Amino acid sequence: MSPTSTTLRRTGTLAALTLAGVLAAAGAASAHVTVHPESYAKGATDGVLSFRVPNEEDTASTTKVQVFLPTDHPVLGVLVTPQAGWTAKVTTSKLKKPVKTDDGTITDAVSEITWTGGRIRHGEFQDFDVAFGQLPDDTGRLSFKTLQTYSDGSVVRWIEEAKEGADEPENPAPALTLTAGGAGAEASNGSGGAAGSGADSAAPSSASSSKDTKESTASDTADDSTARSLGTAGLVVGVLGLIAAGFALARGRNARP
């Protein structure tokens, strides 16, 4: 085998390995279990959280999803939306610190939701919707640790919490950011036992705020996906440039007397 052929072969092999690594990293980054929207106002009422579960295995399907809700900052009034083909089991736990509301003191809350019976195949995802009555107002972030079980028995534990200033962990838990509430959130969370007209006027404001939050989050998610795609495309173009440079160098060496 000539020196030129050897050089070309080594260049092609290195480029192929680099390209495979780039594509694998890009796929892994987009395969996390996430919660949508990514943020809500503190103490928000009557909203919906959607847990998006993608299948990242080539030869197995997702057959079980367990989402654990925090009990130190509980989510109140949880209801599960029926999903075709899936059966949901809701588990409640006693709260160490009861929560006082306008309707009374809450002593227990949902701590786990398990979906079984369905199947998420390779290249697919499933959204599991959960309605809530009220979010906590005493924290800025909620983490929902999740276990994803596959048909081959393997389990991916999405339980790692991201730390400020650190890189994203390998298996991050779905996280919801709680922001300072606006006037609409205060109206919907305030004295619901006051005049009926006040409660009625607060409802449209709360619904509008929820709609705006979801639209903003959808836009942010689309922008993030676009940025990731452009970044991956740039890396691929760079690898292809290395391949072309390698071939040109090899040909130049072969052309010398």
N, C-alpha and C positions, 0 to 999 in steps of 0.2 A: 504494500500500500504506500502511495507517495506521501511526502510530507504535507502537500496541499490537502489531500483527502483526509489525512489525520486531523489537520487543523480545522477543516470544515466540520468534521464529525464531532469534534470536541466542542466547537462553538455552538452547533445545533443542539447538542445534548444539554449544555449549560443553559441555553436560552429556553429550551422546553421545560426544564426543571424550574427555572425562575418564573416562567409564565404560569405553570401549574400552581406554584406557591401563591402567586398573586391572586389567581382566581379562587383558590381555596380560602384564602384569608377574607376575600370579599364576600364569599358565600356564608362564612361563619359569622361575619359581622351583622348580617341581615337576618339571622335565624333565631334571634333571641325571642323569648316570650315577653310581651310588652302589654302595658295597660293604656287604654285610650279613653278620653283625652289624657294628655300628660300632666295637666294641671286643672285644679278647681279652686274656687274661693274657700277660705276657711269657713266651716260651719254651713257650707252650701246644702240646700235641701232639694229633695225630689229630682235626683239626677240619675245618670246611668254610667256605669263603668264597663268597658268592653275589654276582655282579656284575649289578646290575639296569640294563638298558638300555631306556629309553623312546624312542618315536619322536616327535619334536617337529615334524616337517614335515607340512604338509597335503597336499602333492602328490607326495611321494617316500617310499620305504620304506627302512629300514635293511637293508643287504645284507652288511655286513662290520663286525666288531668286533675291535679289536686291543688287548689289555691287556698292558702292560709291567710286569713284576715287578722290584722293586729288586734289584740285585746287590751293593750296598754293605752291605745288611743282608738277606741272601737268605732266601727261604722254601724250606725243604727238603722233599723228598718230595712234590712236586706231582703230582697226578693229576687228569685232566679227566673230568667226568661227561658221558656221551654226551647230546646234545640232538637230538631228532627234527628232521630236515631240515637240520641244521648239521654241518659237518665242521670238526674242530679240528686245528690244526697247532701243535705244541709245539716251541719253540726253546730250546736250552740254551746257556749261555755259561760260559767259564772264569772262576773267581772270582779277583780280584786278591789276596784274603786268604782262604785255605782255612779251613773251619770244622771244628773238632775236635768229634767226638761220641763217645758210648760205643761206637758201631759202627765208628768209624774216622774218617779225615779226608776231608771232602767238598771236592772241588776244582772241581766245576761244579754249576750249578743252573739251573732254568728261568728264562729272562729275558723270554720273550714267548709269549703264546697268541693265536692268530688264529682266529676263527670265520668261516666263509663258507658260502655255499650256501643259507642260510635267508632269511627275510624278516620284518621287523617293520613292520607297517603303521601308519598313522595311528591314534592312540588306543589302541595296544597297547604292551606291554613284554615283554621276555624276560629271564629269569634264567639266567645262565651259572654253574654251580656248579663250584668247584675245591676238591678235597680237599688237605690238606697234612699232612706228617708232623711238622713242627716249625716254629714261628715264632721269629724272633730274640729274644734277651733283652737286647740291648745298645742298644736304642733305644725311644723312647716313641711313635713314629708311623711308619707305612708309607704311602707314596703310590703309587698304581697309575695311572700315566699311561695314558690310553685314547684311541684314535682311532675315531670312528664314521663310517662311510662310507655314503652314501645312493645310491639307484638313479640319481639324476641326476648323480652324480659328485662332489657336494659332500662335504666332510669336516669334521666338527666335532672339534676337538682339545681334549679334556678333560685338560689338562696343567698348569694353573695351581695352585700350592700356596698354601693359605691361610696368612696370617701372623697371629701372635697380636696381638690388639688392632686388626686391620684388618678392613674389610668383606670379605664373601665375594667372591672374584673371579668374573668373568663365566663362565668355563669351568673350574670347579674340578676337580681330579683326584680320583677316589675315594680316600678316606683311611681308614685303620684305626688306631685308638688302641690302644696296648699299655699295659696297666696292670700294677701290681705283682701278681705271682701269689700265690694263697692256698696253703693246705696241699695242696689237691688237685692244683694245678698243679705244686707242687714234687715231690709224690710221683710224678706221671706223667713229669716231666722228670728226675728224679733217677737214682740208680744202677739202671738197668733191668737191669743184669747181676747184681744181687744175687739173693737167694732168690726163687724163682718165686712163692711165696705173697705176697711183698711187692708184686710187679708186678701180681698178680691183684687184690689188694685195692685198688691204686691206680686200676685201670681204671674201676670203677663211680664212684669219686669224680670222676674226670676227666670222665666222660660226664655226670654230674649237673651239674657246673660248666658244661659246654658248653650243656646244656639250659637252665639258669637264665639264662645269658648271652643265648641266643637269645630266650627269652621276655621278658626285660627289654628287649632291643632292639626286639622287635616292639611292646611296649607303648609305648616311647618314640617309635617311628616313628608309631604311631597317634595319640599325643598331639600330635606335631608336625604331622601332617596335619590334625587337628582344629583346632589353633590357627591354621594357615594358612587353613583354610576359614572359620573365624569372623572372622578378620581381613579376609579378602576380602569377606565378607558385610557387615561393618561399613562398609567403604569404599563398597560399592554402595549401602547404605542412606543414607550421607551424601550421595552424589551425587544420589540420588532426592530427598533433602531440599532440596538446592540447586535442583533443577528446580521443586519445589513452591513454594519461596520466590520464584523468578523469575516464575512465573506469577501468584502473588499480588501481587507488586509491580507487574507490568504491568497487572493488572486494577484495582489501586488508583489508578494514574495515570490510567487511562481513565475512572474513575468521578468524578474531580474535575471541577468546573464549569469 
